Amino acid sequence: MGNTEMRKRLASLSFSDKVEILEKLRDRSLAFAAAGLRAHAADKTPQFCHCEDWEPCGCGNQPPYHCMWCCRDLTQAQITAAKTRGHYPEGKG
């Protein structure tokens, strides 16, 4: 999604929708602070997301795909579900 499309999409949102997005970003920031940095090199066993309300992280839309709440990798089933919801462009992942 390009900048112009994103701006149009954000402009069409209601104030309460924008507040909800900001609250999610705040919660995500707090989750990052609580969880610390992801350390894949030190830990060889993959840990996947188990969040009930998992959401794919939009930080680049490139592998490794991970949850925006806990920053753990998504399972293949979660990646497939995210693609059907339009989160990742076809041909990637």
N, C-alpha and C positions, 0 to 999 in steps of 0.2 A: 504494500500500500504506500503510495507516494505522499509527499507532504501536503499537496493540494487536496487529495482525497481525504487525508486525515483531518485537515482543517475544516473541510466541509462537514465531515462526520461529527466532529466536536461541536461545530457551530449549531448543528441541528439538535443537539442534546438539550434536555431541560436542565434547569439549575440543580434539581435534586439528583439527576443522573450524574452530573459533573461532581457533585459532592460525594456520591457513592464511589466514583472512580478515585477521587482523592483519598477517601477513607481506605479503599483497598490498597492504594499505594503506600499509605501510612502503615497499614498492617503488614504489608510486605517488607517495608523497611525495618519494622520492629522484629519481624521473623528473621531477617538477615542478621540483625544485631545479636539476636539471641542464639542463632544457630552457628554463627561464625562462618569462616570461609569453607568452601567445598575443598576437600583434600582427596582427589582421586588417586594421586600418585602414591600416597602413603597407605591407603586402604585399598587392597585389591578386590575385596568382595563388594559387588555392586549393591547399593541400597536404593530401593525404588520408593517412589512416593506412595504413601498410604493415606493421604488426606481425603476426607469424604468430599470436600468441595474443591478438589484439585482444579487448577487452571494452568494451562501451558504458559510458560514465561515468554514474553515477547522481546527478549533482549537479543535480537538478531535473527530469530527464526532459523537457526542452523544447529546441527548436532553439536554436542549432546543436548537433546531436548529435555527440559526439566520443569518441575513445578514452580510456579511463581510464589507459592507460599513457603514451602520447605526447602526448595532448591535441590531436591533429590531427583535423580533421573526418572523419567516416565517409563512405564512398561510399554511393550509393543502394543498391547490392547489400548492403553491410554493415548498413544501416539496416533493410532488408527482412528480412535474416537475424535481426537482433536482435528485430524485432517477432514473428517466428515463434517465437522462444525466450521470448517473454513479457516483454521488457524495457521496451517502450514501450506505453502504453495506446492503444487504437484511436482513430482520429480526430485524432491529433496527428502532425505531421511530414509 
